[in-house]
Amino acid sequence: MSSKKLKLCLVGCGMIGRIHAQACSKHRDDIALYACDMNAEVARATAEEFGALAAFTSYDQVLSHPDIEAVDLCLPHHLHMPATLSAFEAGKHVLLEKPMANSLAEADSLIKAASASGLVLAVSENFRFEPGIRRAVEIIARGDIGQPFLIVVQEMAFNAEVTALMRAYDWRRRESTGGGGVLFDRGVHLMAAVNQLGGPVRSVYALTRRPAGTWEVDETSVVTVVHESGVITNLIESWNIRSAPQTPMIAVYGTDGTILESPEKRLPGHGPFEIGGLVVYSAKCEEFQSPVAPALFEDAKLYMKMMLNAEVPDAALERTLARGVPVDIVGEFGTYNVYEASIMDFVECVRTGKAPHVGGKEARSDIELVFAAYESARRAKPVTLPLRQ
């Protein structure tokens, strides 16, 4: 990477903008940061706290500034398309917070504009930088768990009420500004996991509900995805679950093994990453096999004989009782941060011309799954991909 600093302006210094600013401040040898927010005090305070060179209150000031090369857009979803198109017209590269756009038509417009301008369009979808998911993808690709046949991706929490009391969520809860409901705002992360773990999608079937009625589009969704490979994914996204159980965020079941996220190892949202640990079992690799406790084995063998009147071969019983091995993601990626990774990937793209890790195509595929789920829920039947606009 060039030693020249990228002159980057953070546009939108709210909740997620502060996280981006903090990430940028850790790479001052590579980034010369500017800050922009319509609230002058917020812009000034952000610039002071994170060492920005200047603060602006007008996006036009940013776009007309001759030194600024790129913008990091942390804006409400409905502003993504106009702000990105304006940046390209001004000759600025764009790092865009997820979700990419509020419709596939908007996403296509951004991809087309980026191509025509020759400028970088990268999307900060942190679940495509999530080390636990990338580790799971590597294990699947090696064939350690055999052929995957079922994937479960889920998040359950009781957030519908509290987000209705938070000013930062006012625009997110409205369809006209947020572009969807919980499945779009938070669930797009899970869809990024679905795309990475299961590969290209053939069809989507979904049901959505609004038990609390605080989000206009959805608060609870159940989605069944059929991948082109034949793998089935079941996704649950709900912010209505009181006393939510600790369940794995991701689970991949294969003919020779299993990958489970360890919920007890999970890090808080908007931290360096979220998946803190996995448990992996592989019938093919001793690396991912825990020995069955002798007492458990003998108890199970006795149970089979006395209660079920069955003589089960020891090898078959061992396979029945088999358990996996913990994979410590925190220990392996202790200094890693998904936001820093996204920003520094963008810096490298601008400097070297390499393609973004998450470009328009990848980000579009994530929102396409959400919009396919909404279309399925409206029509009360499965929809096939590619989704017709």
N, C-alpha and C positions, 0 to 999 in steps of 0.2 A: 504494500500500500504506500502511496505517496506520502511524504512527510508534510505536505501542504495540508493545512487544516481545512475541513469542509465548513463553509459558512452556512449554518443551518438555523432557521428560525422556527421555534416552537409556536404553533398557532393554536391557541386554546389552552389556558393554564388552569383548568379545573382539576377534577379528581384524577383522571388518567393522565392529563397533561403534566401534573406534578411528578408522576412516576417516570414519565419520559424525561423530564428535566433532570431529575436525580440521576437517571442512567447516563444522560449526556455529560453531566458534570464529572463523572468518573473517567471520562475519556477526553480530557482537555487537550491532550497532545494531538488528537485527531479531529476535534470538533470545536469551532468557534460559535458559541451559542448566542442566539438572539431570542427574545420573548415577545409574544403579541397576545393581548386579550382586550376585549372591548371594555372591560373594567380596568381603568387606569391604575388603581391601587393594586389590583391583583397582578397586573403586568409588571409593575414596578417591584413589588415584593418578590415575585418569582425571579426576576432578573437579579435582584440583590442576593437572594438566598442561594442561587445556583450559578452565580458568576457570569450571567449573560452580559454581552457587550452593550446592548441597548434594549429598551423596552418600547413597544409600539401599541397603540390602541386602534389602529386602522389596518386592515388587511391590504388595502391599496398602498399604504406606506411600505409594507413589506415587499409587495410585488414590484414596486418601482425602485427599491433600493438596489443600487448597482453592485454592491458587494455580496448580497445574499444569493447563494447558489441553489438552495433547496429549502423546502418547507416540510415540517413534521406536523400533519394536520390531526389534532385531537379535538374534533368538533362534533356537535350533534349529527346524527346520521343523515338527516335530510340536507345538510350542508356539504356533504362529501363530494357530490358531483360538481356543483358550481364552483366550489373552492379549488378542486383539482383542475378543472378545465381552465380556470383563470390562471392558475400557476403555470400550466403548460404554455398558455398564450404569452406569459411573461418570461418564458424560458427557464423556469425553475423545475428542478427535480422534485418528486413527491414521495414522501413516506406517509401512508394513510392508515389511521387506526381502523381496526375491524369494527363492524362488518363493512365490506368494501363499498356497498351502495344499497339503496332502498328498493332496487328492482334489478332484474337481469338486463333490462334495456339500459339502465343507467350504467351498470357494470360494463356492458359492451361499448358504450360511448367512451368510457374512461380508457378501456384497452385500446380502442381505435385511436383516440387522441394521443396516447402515449406512443404508439407505434408511429404515428404521423410526425410527431415532434422529435422523435429520437431521444426523448428524455426518459429517466428512470421512473417507473411506477412500482413501488413496493408496498405491501400491506403488512401491518404489524398485527398478525394473528399469532398470539403467543403460544397457542397449543400446537402450532406447527414447528415451534422451537422447543417444545416441552421435552426434556431429556428422557423422562420415563417412557413417553410414547415412542420416541425415536429408538430407545433401547428395545422396546417390545417389537417394533417393526423389524429391527435387526435379527431378533430371535426367530421371528416368523420366517423371514427371508432365508435364514440358514436351514430351515426345515426342522428345527429342534422340537417343535410340538406337532410335527406331521402336517396334515392338511387341515387348516381351520375350517370349521363348519358352523360355528355359532359365536357371535360377539355380543356382549352386553355392555352398553355405555349408559351411565345414569348419574344423575345428580338430584338429590332430594333435600330440600331445606324449607324453612318457614320464613321466607323473605317477602312475600307479597304484601304483608301488612306494614312492615318497617320501611320498605321502599316507597310506600305511599306517603310516608311522613318526611321523606328526604327530598330537599329541593333539587339535588343533583339528578334525581330520577324522574322529575316532572315530565321532561320531554321524552324520556325513554318509554314511559308508560302509554304515550299517545301514538296511535298508528301513523298520523300525519307527519310526525317528526322522528319517531323511533323506528318506523318502517315495519314493525311487527310487535310481538310481545316478548315474553321471557324466552321462548324458543329462538327468537332472533337475537336478542340482546346478549343473553348468556349461552343459549343453546348452540349458537354458531361455533363456539369453541368445541362442543361435543361433536358437531358435524365435521369439524376438521379432524378430530380423532377418528371418526367413522371412515372418512376418506382415506386416511393414512393406514389404518389397520385392516380395512376390508377391500380397498381398491375400488375401481370404477363401479358405479351403481346402475342397476337395471330398472328397479321400480321402488316406489315409496308408498306406504299406506300409513295414515295417521289419524288420530283422534285428539282433539284439543278441548280444554275446559277452562272456565274462569270461576272457580269456587268462591273467591273473595271479591271478585269484581273490581279490583283496584287497577288492573291492567286492561287496556281496551281490547287486545287481541287474544292473548292466551296467558295462562299462569301454570297450567299443567298440560303436558303433551306426552302421548305414547306413540312412538313411531317404529314401524317395522320396515327395514330396508333389505332388499334382495340385491346382492352384488352380482356382477357379471360372472364371477367365478362360481356362483351358486351359494356362497356364504350368506347366512342370514344374520342381520344385526337387529337387536331390539334396543331401543333408546327410550329412556324415561327422563324427562326434564320437568321437575315440579318445584314450585316455590310455595306450595300450600301444605307441606307435610309438617305437622306439629310433632315435636320430639322425634325428629327424623333419625332413622337408624343409620349406623355406620355400615355402609355397603361399598364394595369396590366401585370406583368410578369407571374403570375399564376391566373387562374380563374377556379373554380370548380362549376358546375351547377348540382344541385340535385333536386329531385321531391319535396322537402320541403324546399329548401333554396339554398344559394349561398355563396361562399367564393371568395373574390377578394383581390389581392394584391393592396396596396395603392402606386402608383408610386411616389406620392409627398412625401412619407415618406422614399423612397429608399435611402440606404446608398451607397457611392461609392464602386466600385469593389475593392477587396483586402483590404476592411475594416474589422471590427470585424465580420460583417455579412452584407447581402445585403437587405433582406426584412425587412423594418422597421415598417411596419404596414399592417393590414388586415382590410377588412370590411366584416362582417359576418351577413347574414340574415337567420333566421330559423323560419318557420311557426309553429314549434313545441315548441320552447323555447323562453320564454319572454326575457331571457337574451340577445338574439340577435334580438330584435325587437325595432325599433324606432317608436314613435307615428307619425302618418300622420298629418301634419300641417292642422288645421281646414280650413284655407283659400284655400289651395290646394285641399282639399277634396271637398269643396263646388264648387269651379271652375270646377273641373272635373265632378261633378254630373250635373252641369248646362250644360256643354258642351255635355255630353251624351244625355241630354234631348232635347236641342235645335238643335244641329247639327246632331245628329244621330237618333233623335226621339226614344230613347231607355231608358227604366226604368231599371236601374241595381241595384240589391240589395246592400245595404250599405256594407255588409260583403265582397261581391265579389269585389266591388270597392276598399275597403281598402286593399285587397290582391293584387290588380293590382298596387296600389300606394306604396306598402310596401318597406321600405328601411332598410338596416342593421345597425349594430352598429360597430364603430371603435374598433379594438383590437390593442393596443399599444405594439408592439413587442419590441421597444426600451426601453420603460418604464419597461416592464416585464423582459427583458434580458439585462439590461444596461451594465453589466460588462462582459457579455459573449463574447467569441471570437472563431470563428469556427476553426481557425488554432491552437489555444491553446487546444481546445477540442479534435481535431484530434491527436495532439502530446501526450497529457496526457492520452488519451485512449490507445495509443500505449504503453506508459510507463507502464500503468496498466496491459496490456496484457503480456508484458515481465515479470513483477514482479509476477503476480498472475496466469498466464496461461489461463485467460479468452479469449474468442473469440473476435476478433476485431469488432467494430461497422461497419467498412467497410473493409471486408476481400476480398479475391480473388473472391469469388462467387458474391458478390454484385457489385464490380468494373467491373467484366466481363459482368454482365448483362447490365451495362450502356453503355459500348463500343459496345456491341452486337447490341443495337438499332441504333447506328450511322452506323455501318457497314451494317446493314440491310437496312438502308436508302440509303446508297451508292449503294448497290446491286440493290435495287428497281429502283433507278435513272438510272443505267446502263441498266437494262432490260426493263425499261418503263412499269413495272407492279408490283403489290403487291408481297411481299415475306412473307412467313410464318416462324415463329420461332418454334423450335430452328433453327438458321441459319446454313446452311451446309457450312463447311469450304472448 
